[in-house]
Amino acid sequence: MAATRDAVLEALKSIHVPGGGTDIVAAGVVRALDVSDGVVRFVLEVAAQEAEAYGTIKDAAEAAVKRVDGVAAVSIVMTAHAAKAPPPDLKPGRRAEPDGPQPVPGIARIIAVASGKGGVGKSTVAANLACALAAEGRRVGLLDADVYGPSQPRMLGVSGRPASPDGKTILPMRNHGVTMMSIGLMTNEDQAVVWRGPMLMGALQQMLTQVQWGALDVLIVDLPPGTGDVQLTLCQKAKIDGAVIVSTPQDVALLDARKGVDMFRQLNTPILGMIENMSTHICSQCGHEEHVFGHGGVVAEAAKMGVPLLAEIPLDLQIRLAADGGAPIVVTQPDGPQAQGFRHVARQLVEAGQA
Ligand SMILES: Nc1ncnc2c1ncn2[C@@H]1O[C@H](COP(=O)(O)OP(=O)(O)OP(=O)(O)O)[C@@H](O)[C@H]1O
């Protein structure tokens, strides 16, 4: 007999919140319950200060659900949200508590790689930039926060689930000199993930603070395209030292890129510059240069917005084959012409003390 959602909820109602009283279903702690093909998934959304007490409750909930007829597997994700802030203490002579975005311990700088529109090559740029910075001798981390299409595991050639030996912290993956963590490694491949706001914030915060990044000179964050929850959460939680905006030269892409620049400006995040990707195409057969998506659009837009243009990256088959094959072009052909734009950006950022 297949397990039903009602039967699972009934089982969860037998588990009480810490200290007794009401049950976890009535308390609204059980979220995003999904029961399909005998697999039960849900989120326990709890206040940060109660997270420890919920450790045993999570175990009890798992055991109770496993006893339900037809349940083959149970996956519970616990997300901790901060409690409501206490009212401000207006007594004179008190030192102000830190407020707003905070630096992440051990990470000297954070650079966000963003794009207004999807598919413009933001992840390709992030992967190449991270590897190029590592080649410059920087200690580099790459956080793939593209919840809608995490592609860094494929681009950096890593797979498998990150280990968590102590159950509290997560060991990142490492390849090509870059320490990497991806939201894609925390979910099942091919699984369409519908993220709710609080789940997203929990996952992002976990990846920033619970991953053992070690000491880093710079953490590159590959953001999802657009101007949504992830961008806002990231800039509100962590001190972002700068954003790099990737765009193709087409008008539609530029329009969205402008929105991205505006958003970072509103969040007081410095814009380090724009990168024009798929700028020009040189035919590998005859050497003829074509401007597939137009040319020069980003340089003009960057000038209009008073933002530096960091590089123009060609549309090139080698770049795609390298990125999709698990070793970015700056790793496979560091001296080739296709890698030079990325390496130039890395050097510029290092020289400017930005990476
Ligand atoms: N300069 C380039 N030359 C050739 N192919 C490229 C180039 N840049 C990116 N690509 C290819 O285009 C595709 C999309 O690139 P990528 O995944 O980096 O885009 P994205 O902006 O991160 O997309 P998404 O919005 O889905 O996250 C990939 O297959 C990638 O290999």
The ligand as an SDF file (V2000), in Angstrom:
LIG
                    3D

 31 33  0  0  0  0  0  0  0  0999 V2000
   31.9550   32.2980  -24.4470 N   0  0  0  0  0  0  0  0  0  0  0  0
   31.3140   31.1540  -24.6950 C   0  0  0  0  0  0  0  0  0  0  0  0
   31.5600   30.4470  -25.8210 N   0  0  0  0  0  0  0  0  0  0  0  0
   30.8910   29.3000  -26.0820 C   0  0  0  0  0  0  0  0  0  0  0  0
   29.9860   28.7530  -25.2790 N   0  0  0  0  0  0  0  0  0  0  0  0
   29.7030   29.4130  -24.1300 C   0  0  0  0  0  0  0  0  0  0  0  0
   30.3570   30.6380  -23.7840 C   0  0  0  0  0  0  0  0  0  0  0  0
   29.8790   31.0440  -22.5690 N   0  0  0  0  0  0  0  0  0  0  0  0
   28.9830   30.1170  -22.2030 C   0  0  0  0  0  0  0  0  0  0  0  0
   28.8690   29.1470  -23.1340 N   0  0  0  0  0  0  0  0  0  0  0  0
   27.9850   27.9680  -23.0860 C   0  0  0  0  0  0  0  0  0  0  0  0
   26.6320   28.4220  -23.0100 O   0  0  0  0  0  0  0  0  0  0  0  0
   25.8670   27.6010  -22.1340 C   0  0  0  0  0  0  0  0  0  0  0  0
   25.2650   28.4460  -21.0260 C   0  0  0  0  0  0  0  0  0  0  0  0
   26.3250   28.9470  -20.2320 O   0  0  0  0  0  0  0  0  0  0  0  0
   26.2240   29.0790  -18.6440 P   0  0  0  0  0  0  0  0  0  0  0  0
   25.6200   27.8610  -18.0520 O   0  0  0  0  0  0  0  0  0  0  0  0
   27.5440   29.5310  -18.1810 O   0  0  0  0  0  0  0  0  0  0  0  0
   25.1840   30.2740  -18.5880 O   0  0  0  0  0  0  0  0  0  0  0  0
   24.4490   30.9110  -17.3240 P   0  0  0  0  0  0  0  0  0  0  0  0
   24.2760   32.3460  -17.6300 O   0  0  0  0  0  0  0  0  0  0  0  0
   25.1580   30.5630  -16.0830 O   0  0  0  0  0  0  0  0  0  0  0  0
   23.0920   30.1320  -17.4110 O   0  0  0  0  0  0  0  0  0  0  0  0
   21.9800   29.9390  -16.2810 P   0  0  0  0  0  0  0  0  0  0  0  0
   21.1950   31.1700  -16.3060 O   0  0  0  0  0  0  0  0  0  0  0  0
   21.2240   28.7390  -16.7810 O   0  0  0  0  0  0  0  0  0  0  0  0
   22.6760   29.6770  -14.9880 O   0  0  0  0  0  0  0  0  0  0  0  0
   26.8220   26.5070  -21.6310 C   0  0  0  0  0  0  0  0  0  0  0  0
   26.6790   25.3680  -22.3970 O   0  0  0  0  0  0  0  0  0  0  0  0
   28.2090   27.1140  -21.8520 C   0  0  0  0  0  0  0  0  0  0  0  0
   29.2130   26.1380  -22.0680 O   0  0  0  0  0  0  0  0  0  0  0  0
  1  2  1  0
  2  3  1  0
  2  7  2  0
  3  4  2  0
  4  5  1  0
  5  6  2  0
  6  7  1  0
  6 10  1  0
  7  8  1  0
  8  9  2  0
  9 10  1  0
 10 11  1  0
 11 12  1  0
 11 30  1  0
 12 13  1  0
 13 14  1  0
 13 28  1  0
 14 15  1  0
 15 16  1  0
 16 17  2  0
 16 18  1  0
 16 19  1  0
 19 20  1  0
 20 21  2  0
 20 22  1  0
 20 23  1  0
 23 24  1  0
 24 25  2  0
 24 26  1  0
 24 27  1  0
 28 29  1  0
 28 30  1  0
 30 31  1  0
M  END
$$$$
